């Protein structure tokens, strides 16, 4: 079985960029993701890459889509 690898730097950059793209604080992003703020800090600093990073990335995509959709409705 060929498993995709992701580096801590890649994951860190992805999380940080996605959070910034929707203008959320780490605290608010953590709430939207269902994790604590410390987890987001570790992700963004490249301290940890979760074993289930693929599901985390999917969740981030959902959070970003919902946030963007809600911004369009408000404007």
SULFENHU-V950427 format. One record per residue. N is the residue number from 0. RES is the residue in one small letter. SS is DSSP state (@ for helix, = for strand, . for the rest). PHI is phi in degrees with one decimal (none if undefined). OMEGA is omega as a letter, one per 30 degrees, with the letter a starting at -180 (NA if undefined). Layout:
BEGIN
n res ss phi omega
N RES SS PHI OMEGA
N RES SS PHI OMEGA
END
This chain:
BEGIN
n res ss phi omega
0 x . none a
1 x . -96.7 l
2 x . -96.0 l
3 x . -71.3 l
4 x . -106.0 l
5 x . -135.6 l
6 x . -85.1 l
7 x @ -61.1 l
8 x @ -65.2 l
9 x @ -62.3 a
10 x @ -65.1 l
11 x @ -58.3 a
12 x @ -62.7 l
13 x @ -61.2 a
14 x @ -61.2 a
15 x @ -61.5 a
16 x @ -63.3 a
17 x @ -65.7 l
18 x @ -64.1 l
19 x @ -65.1 a
20 x @ -63.3 l
21 x . -109.5 l
22 x . 67.6 l
23 x . -100.9 l
24 x . -71.9 l
25 x @ -59.3 l
26 x @ -61.7 a
27 x @ -67.8 l
28 x @ -64.7 l
29 x @ -61.1 l
30 x @ -60.5 l
31 x @ -65.0 a
32 x @ -85.9 a
33 x . 78.7 l
34 x . -127.7 l
35 x . -90.5 a
36 x @ -58.2 l
37 x @ -59.3 l
38 x @ -63.5 l
39 x @ -62.7 l
40 x @ -59.9 l
41 x @ -62.0 l
42 x @ -59.7 a
43 x @ -70.3 l
44 x . -88.2 l
45 x . 73.5 a
46 x . -77.3 l
47 x . -141.8 l
48 x . -121.1 a
49 x . -63.9 l
50 x . -57.6 a
51 x . -98.1 a
52 x @ -57.6 a
53 x @ -62.9 l
54 x @ -71.8 l
55 x @ -65.7 l
56 x @ -62.5 l
57 x @ -62.2 l
58 x @ -64.4 l
59 x @ -60.0 l
60 x @ -59.6 l
61 x @ -64.7 l
62 x @ -59.4 a
63 x @ -64.1 l
64 x @ -59.4 l
65 x @ -64.1 l
66 x @ -63.4 l
67 x @ -65.1 l
68 x @ -63.3 l
69 x @ -65.7 l
70 x @ -63.0 l
71 x @ -65.3 a
72 x @ -70.4 a
73 x @ -76.5 a
74 x . -68.4 NA
END
